[in-house]
Each structure stands twice: as C-alpha cells, then as structure tokens.
C-alpha cells in the first residue's frame, strides 16, 4: 500500500514534466488555425496545407513576403517560349532531405504524379500539361494543352518530390513523411498537437535561422487566444477578430493587421425558372445587404469593403468598379417591379468553419433579406459537407471566399464565372450556376492573348461585366491578424497568402 | 380538493422543502415558456425585427447598456432576455416531446418483449443493448449529421431514437415480475385477451418506476438538447436555444463579454436543478424499495 501511494505522485510528476521537456526543445512556437491534413504536398490545394508544405518542399519558383513577388527557387530562370511552351532552367547542386540529387527527372515525375487523382488535388494545372521534356538534367520544357497564361504563376505551390524514393514508397509513408528539398525537415508530427520542424543545414538558400520550430494548429479561437495570453506561443497566425482589441491591449504582444487577398462574396445564380434569373432580383438582393454594417459589427472593423472579387494586385482588377449602394427601399421597389412584391423563399447557404465569422455573416445577410420581405432559410454547415454540396450545384445563393494564388483574374473567371462544363474543366467552382454566353466567350478569348496589357484590359472588361450583371455580390476582403511576442527579437513579415514560411522568420 | 390536501402524498410533499422549491422553479419556467411571446421585449426569432446595430450591448445597468435590452444583446443584436425566454420554450418543447414519444415507444416495446419473451424479446432487447452501448449524445450527433434539414423536429426525432431504451429496460423489469403475479394468472385463466391483460392489469402496476425515469429524463433531455445546440447540430442558427446561446457567448468570454454565457447558463442550471429536486422527491415517494 505504501509503495503504491508513493508511485502515484511520482508518475504524476513524470507526466507533468513530459510536455515541459518537449516544449523546452523548440526555439520558436507558431500557432496556426488549421492542422495539416497530409504530408503529401499535392494532397490538398487549401492554403492551410500548402503553408505547411512550403517548409518541407520547394516549388520551381517561390513567392517572397510580403507582396508575393515571384522569384526563382528550384528553377533559376523561366520563359514562355510561345503560346503553349514554357521552359525552366533548374538549379544545380540541390539535394533532397534523403541525400538524392535534384534533377529534371524529379520535376517530370512530380508533374506526372500530380495528374493522378489518387495522389493529387492539383489536377487543374497538372492536366493542362500535354507533355514534359527533359533535354538534360537541368532543363525542363512544358507544353500545355491550351494557352495557360498563368502557368508560371502557380509554380510556387507545385512542390517537387523526389522521384527515386517516392516511386516505391507506400502511401501511408508518403502521406506522413515529407521528403523534399525544403529549408526544414519534418521531425515529428503529433496529430492534433504539433508539427516539429528541424532545420535543413544544407539548404540551397543557406540554413534557416531557427533550428527547431514547433507549428501548433489550434483550431479553437479562444484556445488560440489563451495560448498567446499564457505565453505558450511566439507567433499566432490567425488572431480571432472578436478578440482583436484584447490582444492589442496585451503588453507582451505586437499585433499586425494587414489586408488579406481573400474576398468574401455571395455567389448567386441566374438559372432560368428561378427568381434569380431576373437581373432586378439580383440587384435587389445586392442592395439589401448593408455591408458597411457587417464590416463594422460582425467583423469588428477588420475587413475592407469589396467592390469586386479580385484584389488590387491581381491582373484584371479595375479600380473604377463600384458596388451597388445599400438601399433597402430601392431593393423592395425592384422586387415589386420584378413581380415579387411579397418576396419569395430563399435559402442562404454557407460554411460555418471556413472563413472569418462566416456563419455570422450569413446570419446578418439573412436579416437584411428578411427586411426586404424575402422568406429566408439559413443553411450553414461544416465546410466538408458544404463544399460537396457546391460540387453538386445544390445551392443557388451562398457565401464563399476566393483568392487567386496566381494573381490572375483569368484563372479565377474560368473557375468561378464560366458556365460549368466538366468536360472542358470550366466553371468548376461556379456552384450557384451563373451562365452568360457573352462572358464565357470573353473568358475563352482572353486566354490566348499574350500581350500583358491587352490581356489585362480584356480581363477588366470581364470583371466589370460580372459586377454589372450581379453574377456575384462582393462583400469584403478579409483582414489577416497576426500576433508576435515582443521580447524575443523575432522578425516576422506576414505574407499576403497567409502561409507561414518559417525560413523567412529571422 | 380536501382529500388531495390531506392525502399522505401531499403531506410528504409539503414536508419536503426542496421538492416545493423544485416545483416552484419548474412552474416559473413553465409560465415564462408558455407566455414568452408576451413577456419578451422582442421576438429574437424574427429575422426582420433583429437589428445588427444593437449588437454586443452589455446589460442595461452597465455603461453602454440600453433599457430595451435588460440583459444585453448577443453578436447578432438579439436581446439576451428575450432569447432566454424563447430558448426556454424550445428546451421545454423538446424535453416534453421527447419524454412523451420515447416513453411510449419504450413502454410498448419493453412490455411486448417481456410479456411474450422468446425471439421477440431477444430482438428488442438486443436492439436496445446496441443503442445503449453508445452514448446518447453520440447517437444524436450522428443522426443529426445525416438529416438534411435542421429544426426542432429533427432534434426531437434524433433524441427519441437514442432515448427510448431506458424506458424499455425499466418497464421490462417490472413486467417480468408482474406477469407471474396471481392476479395476472387469474386474468389469463378467465380468458382475458393479451391486449387487455397488458394494458389493464400489468401496465398500471408497472408505471410508477416509469414516472421516476420520466422526471429525471426531462432534465437529461434538456441538457442533451443544449449540448447538441452547443455543438452546432441542434436548433437552426436563427432560433437559438439556451445551448446555442452559450456556444455563441463562449467566443466572447475572453473579450470580457460575460453576459452572453452567464445568463443562459444560469437559466439552464436552475431549470435542471428544479427538475431534479422534484424528481428526487418523486423517486422516494414512488419507489419505496430504493
């Protein structure tokens, strides 16, 4: 009995000491709002997963904080030889984490594997490649199926894997142990707890500043806040908007608020035989939403009004576009003119765990639409279910967010605005089904224009048309909030794509 | 009336202050729930009357509070007091419906199994065991995940599917005992039909323990509904119940806005305590064996 009594506190002590020991090892602890889902760099196209991957892998090119300028990585230079041909010269002397040399064979292997739905969600760019030639170990020439003006612009997120080892690794290992050329190697991935990174001393850009780094996904907002308040983390990516004032008031923390690239908008249909087919109805809905109030109240001021979907650095952005003003009276009048003086039933769909305050924005929109007399049903659900429903084109009116990693509105328009056409790979995210023959034509035509200025003008025209036709109702651009602990002398420059690229932290 | 007041049961009730307190609390809540529409300053479930402009107001006695919202507002501009009143109604509707429906299902299935025995009994009780093996919350969450739409009806249905088991088990035990009593044997001997034996002779004598289970179950179901709504699979977003109010409020606790969690939380606790106090007395009264 005595012995038993003695063992219990000892065990408790040992257990309590364990996490303390583990924590003591990391030099830098970064809290993020989403966990990695796989260590296969092509398994998910979400920015959360790509953010983790950017530390273990390199693309042919990379984007540098803060603006995201496209600069060389595994390729030292690149050019668009003609409409369909892209040539990349590769960097020599780069080694994978397992010691293998990086060559053009790895690039070819990577893009071929990306075509396999079993390994990849990045099918769009992979399937646009018709052939890959490797004239020598350090040159790769891609030929695309059709003109893809933004081909190089996506090369920062197509991460290169090692051909020799990847070919015969089993899936379980491939999905949990990344072998790349990146600045960090994976030390340990404890699901639901942390991902530990160890510096790669032989990194081609020079070894990174921090040797051992923990990335801790904390999905619950208030827990993330508590971790920061309790000084358990050094950097927080995704400070809860509701707690902005509180975090700002903390003495040991510096808060960085910067405009995010992501636009939040209501996607709307114009499908025949629905009330949405009438432009006046779509205009009425757009006018009923008091977006400025949403920004002030729901978003605590941490968002900027959006007049269009692309953000300013995107090719195709047009500063002259203005959204419809908030005017509920005019909205009611338009509804009456369109033949719906007593409103009609409308379902507002949206995710409740994807964007900042997504559920609350949907609820606010529901209130505005109820006030112009519509019979509103709210249908928000977890993103895993919601995005499946979008793929099935179930909803006519829903909230969603978008930012284009390639900074090209042409790519966005093909996915979001073009009439859905699975065979051509068009309109894959046009879940509400907006269809306009004129816009479709303009989108196709724009992809063959090589001259940058001319193409920009064409994309701006499409953009203007989409807002005038109320193909969507832009709400706001999110504001990204980061927190950095002050006294540790950390230099952290947030990226506009919200990736945490640890090698950039000094 | 006089006989009720003088009965042994009434005497025991009046001698138990906690039971009286429990009943008073219950009646108060019942009153609030029934007349929520008249008592509440606003209708928080009517989208057109909720205004985002009034969001996150503190209780009226604090700086920045408004008299129209005595207990403050939530992040959509709904008054906390009004929402609590309407939420109480939701809680009670769910709990009364679930207890009624699942007790009927459970009683019928449990009695049939116990009376006829054999394969039927084995089938019903194995089904009950299967349901019983999982936690009620888990079953309800899984079912609600499968349903297409959200609403009170689906919440009630999901909880009923998980909840009938305890009634079936309770009644089965009583029926197994009662069916061998001489008066049942006599009824069989005199040629009474099964239906009559079950519902006239056995059921009335097997009910007292069921009443106790029902009383306790009221509180359990209220908590379960609150849990489901807290987890976001319960009532629709635009019609918050107490559980959902707490879920909304928890995002603002660290921001110092305590009223969104405290008031619905206290209400929930008071209601569950009230029911349990009353159920406690009922158990002692109806189940002298314990």
Contacts between the chains, C-beta under 8 A, distances in Angstrom:
chain1	res1	chain2	res2	distance
A	221	B	251	6.2
A	222	B	250	6.5
A	222	B	251	6.5
A	222	B	253	6.5
A	222	B	254	5.3
A	225	B	254	5.0
A	226	B	254	7.1
A	229	B	254	7.7
A	240	B	251	7.4
A	242	B	75	7.9
A	242	B	251	5.7
A	242	B	252	6.1
A	242	B	255	5.7
A	243	B	254	5.6
A	243	B	255	5.4
A	245	B	255	7.2
A	246	B	254	6.2
A	246	B	255	5.4
A	246	B	256	7.2
A	290	B	52	7.6
A	293	B	52	5.5
A	293	B	53	6.9
A	294	B	52	7.4
A	297	B	52	5.1
A	297	B	53	7.5
A	297	B	55	4.8
A	297	B	56	7.8
A	297	B	75	7.9
A	297	B	77	8.0
A	298	B	52	7.2
A	298	B	55	7.8
A	298	B	75	7.3
A	352	B	232	6.8
A	359	B	237	6.6
A	360	B	75	6.2
A	360	B	76	6.9
A	362	B	237	7.8
A	363	B	76	5.6
A	363	B	237	5.9
A	363	B	238	6.6
A	364	B	52	5.5
A	364	B	76	6.9
A	366	B	47	5.5
A	366	B	238	6.3
A	367	B	47	4.8
A	367	B	48	7.3
A	367	B	50	5.7
A	367	B	51	7.7
A	367	B	52	6.5
A	367	B	76	7.2
A	369	B	47	8.0
A	370	B	46	7.8
A	370	B	47	3.5
A	370	B	48	4.3
A	371	B	47	7.6
A	371	B	48	5.0
A	376	B	47	5.9
A	376	B	238	7.9
A	378	B	236	6.5
A	378	B	237	5.2
A	378	B	238	5.3
A	379	B	149	7.8
A	379	B	150	7.9
A	380	B	237	6.1
